[in-house]
Amino acid sequence: MKVAELMQTNLKTIASEATVADAVDALTEAQVSALPVLDRYGRAVGVVSTTDVLRAESMCDGPEVRERLFEATRVLEIMTAWPGTIDPDAAVRDAAREMLYLNVPRLFVEFDGALVGVISQTDIVGAVATATL
């Protein structure tokens, strides 16, 4: 089975220059736990997750600092850089191995340098759970 058969293609993304507040809004609206972060050229440069937001918020001492975090901090400052990527023609088994190796819950799928999807542990587990073995 190929990554292209399981990947999600309806991706919501966020710009690296967006604020943390924008990221929280986008995460909530898309009902996902992470978003690919794109630079001004549309290239994936990182991933911002609810974990990244919570980690940054946990370091805030007081409401003023927290407000600054959400309103003045750019996604680029809290994201996890260089997200793991995989080709859509790769085997799902290779995607699972790469997620284990990188210790990440998802890989972004790129074709010829363009972001075309995402495959997650949940996608793989769902496929295994519904497979006729």
N, C-alpha and C positions, 0 to 999 in steps of 0.2 A: 504494500500500500504506500502511496506517495503522499508527501506533505500537502500537495495541492488538493487532494481528496478530502482532507480534514480541516484545512485552515479556514479561519474566518476572514472574509474579505471586506466586510463592511466596517472599516476602521475609522474611528474618531481619532484625530491627532491634535497635538497642541504645539504651538510655536515656542521655541526656546526663550523668547523674549516676553512671553505671557507672564502674568503674575501668578503667585501661588493661589490667590483667590479665584482667578480664571481657571486654574487647574482643578480646584475643588469643584467648581461649577460644572466643568466639562466631565469630570469623573462621575459626578452625581447624575448628570443628564444622560450620559451614555450607559450608566449602570454597570460600570466596569471597575476593576481594581487598579488598572494601570493604563497609561496612554503613551504611545510613541511620541517622542519629542523631535521635532524637525527644525533644522537650521533654516536660514533665510533662502537657501537654495532647494529646500524640500528634501534634504537628506536626513535620514534617521541618525541622530547623534546621541540619543539616550532614551530613557524611559522614566516617567514620573509615576509613582504609585502612591496608594494611600499610605503605605508604610513610610515612604519618603516624607510625606506631609506630616504624619504623626511624629516621626523622628525629629523633624525641624521644629514642630510645635512644642515638643517636650523640652527643648532647650530654651524656651522663652520664659523670661522672668518678668511676669506681670502683663497686664492688659495692653500697655502701650507697645511693648516689644512684640506681643502677639499680633496686634493690629499692623505694625510695620511688616511683620513676616508676610501676612496675607496681602497687604496692599502695595508694598514696595519691593518685595523680593521676587526676582525672576525665577521661573522654572529651572533655567540653566544652573542656578545656584544650589538647588536641592535635588536635582535628578540624579539617577544612576547613569553614568556615562557609558558609551559604547555598548549598546544592547546586543545580546547574542542574536545572530541572524542565521538563516538557512535558506537554501534554494528550494523552490516549489517542487522540483523533480527529485529531491532527496527522499530516501525511505523514511517512513515514520519511525522506524526503529532507530535510525541515526539521529533523528530529532530528539527522541527520548534519551538517548545516550548523551547527547550534547547538553540537554537540560540538567541531567544528573551531574555531568562533569562541571558545568558552570554553576550548579546549585541555583537555578532559576526556574520559575514556574511557567515561563513562556519564551518563545523565540519569535522574532519578527522574520517574516518571509520576504526576501528580496529577489528580484529578477532583473538582471542587467543593471544593478545599482538602484533600482526603484522599489520602494516599499509596496508590496502587493497583498500582504495579509499577516496574520499572526496565528500561531499554533500554540496551544497551551496543554498543560498536563491534563486538564479537564477534558479537552477534545480527545486526547489519546485514551484516557480511561473510559470515556463514553463509547468510543469505537470498540474497545475490548469488551466492555460490558454488554454490548448489543451484537457482538459477532457470534456467528454460529461456529462453534469449535468442534 
